[in-house]
Amino acid sequence: MTKFAYVRFGNVLGSRGSVTPLVQHQIGRKGPITLTHGEVQRFPMAVPQAVTLVILAGTLASSGETFILDMGNPMLILDLARDLIELSSLRPGLDVKIETVGVRPGEKMTEELVDRDTEQLLPTRLEKISLVQGQPADLPIFESQLALLEEAARLEKADTGLRLLRELNIGYCALVEGGPLPASRSEVREADVSE
């Protein structure tokens, strides 16, 4: 029997989608290194650390759990960029310039791995791994919301899809042009999907 579990962690250094290969590429060109903001923070971890913790989390799984790995304190991406420049025997700001280009819509300044409003962390028998306990879902309501979301996607109704994602109460949050997302399911009508 297959058992499924989920593991949340931060930025695995050197992996696809990680900030480090981009910064290293920009250092190789002698810059500039482009960062969105000087105060952006992420949780960096090495590939061996990530792999080990994922395997250990697998030993805790029974079915459907979400685990989170303890990654310590977040790091400023600006500090990471400076460290990578210095590891390349160059001087930050002199040999390689660092520029901030601005935070993009929807981009977060800090990485949030737990929704403190809807989730809590429970200890496991392994010190560096916690179990994420969320709010229980009402399965029939959740399935009907997913059906509406699927229909919105099929009809390419992005605004409706974003509203429905918000209503799923799964921690999704995005900046949307034209104002805030609706706060309650009553503001999203089935007619929105079928129009």
N, C-alpha and C positions, 0 to 999 in steps of 0.2 A: 504494500500500500504506500502510495506517495504521500509525503507530508510537505506542506508548504509553510514557509515562514518568511518574514520580511526583516531586513536589517537596514537601519538608517545610519548613515555616517556622512562626514563632511567631504572635503576636497582631497582626493587621493593624489598626492604629488606625482606628476609624470604620467597620469592616466589620460585617456582621451577626454577632453572637456575640462581638464585641469588648467589652472592659470599658469603653471610653471613652464610647459612647453612654449607657450606664446611669449612669455617674458624672456626665456632663453633664446628664442628666435630673434626677438627684438635686440637683445644684447649682442648677438652674433652680427647684426647689422650696425652695431654701435648706436642703437637707439633711433628715435626716442622710445622709451617704454611708455605706453599709454595705459593709464589707470582711470577707472571711472571717477573715483573720489579717494582722497587721502585717508579717510576714516573707515573705508570698507573693511569688514572683518570676515574671516572664514576660519573653519577648523581644518587645518592641514594634517594629513597623516601619511605615512610612508606606505608603499604597496605591501611590503611584508606584514606590517602591523594590521592593515585592513584585511588581508587574506587570513591571517591567524584569527582575528576576532570574528570574521564571518564563519569560519569553520567551527570555532567554539560555540557561537550562537546556534549553529546547526545541531549541536549536541543537546541544546535546551529545548528544541522545538518539539511540539507534539502535533499541532495543526493550526495554522492561521495566525500565529502570534506575530507581533511586531517587536523587534528588539532594537535597542539603540546602544551604540558603542560610546564609551567614555573617551573623549578625545582631548580632555583637558581644557585649557582656555583658548579662546579664539585668537588669531593672529592678524595684525594689520597687514593687508596685502602690500601696502607701501613698504613695510619692514621686510617682507618676503622679497620684494623686488630689489631693495637695497642689499640684502644678504646675497642674492644671486649675482648681482653686479660685482660685489666684493669677492665672491668665490671664483669669479672669472678674472681676478687680478686687475679689476678696473675700479674707478672711483665714481660713486654715485654723484650725479650733478655736474661732474667735470668731464669724465670720459663718456659717460652715458647719461643723457638727460632723462628725467622722469616728468611726464606731463599728465595732468588730469583733464579728462574730456567730458565729464559730467555723467551723472547717474541716469540711466535710461528708464523709461516708464516701466513700472513693475519690478524693477531691480531693487533688492533689499540691501541695506547697509550692513546688516548682520545676518548671519545664517541662523535660522530658527529651525531646530530639529524636533521640537516638541511644541504643540499648541497648548500653552498653559491654561487656556480657557476650557478646553475640552478633553485634555489628556493628563494623566499622571504617570510618574515613573515608579515602578515597583522593583525591589531588589531581586536578583536571581542568585544562584549558588556561585556564580562567577563574578568576581569583584568589578570588572570593567564592563559588564554587560547588564543593562536594565531592561525590564519588560515595559512596553508602552501600553497602558490601559486607557482605551478611549471610551466614549459613551456608547452604550449598546444601540444598535440600529433597529428600527422597526422594518423588518425585511419586506413586507408587502409594499409599504410606502416607498422604501428605497428602490425596489424593482420598478415601480411605476415611474419614479423620477428618472431612473436610468433609461427607460423606454422613451420618455419625452426627450432626453438628451440625445439619444440615438437618432430620433426623428429630426431634431434640430440640426444635427450634423449631416444627415442625409440630404436635408433641404438647404444646407449651407447657410443657416441662420445663426451667424456668429454671436450676435447680441443675445439672442435667446439662449444659446448654448452657454455663454458666460454666466447669465443669470441662473440657469439651472445648475451649473457647477457650484455656484455659491450656495444654492439651496440644498445641495446634497449634504452639507454640514460635515465635510471631510477635510476642512482646513484650507480649502482653496480661497485665495484672495488675490485680486488683480486690480490694477489701476485701469479704469475704462474711461475713454473720452466721453464727455457729456454728463458726468456726474457719478455719484456713488451707485454701487450695486444695490438691488433691493434687499430689504432686511427680512422679509417674510415670504413664505411660499404663496401667500394670497396675492402677491404682486406679480406672480408669474402664472399666466393662464394657459390652459391647453390650446386655446385659440391662437396664441402667439406662435405655436409650432405649425399649425395647419394653415395659416394664412398664405 
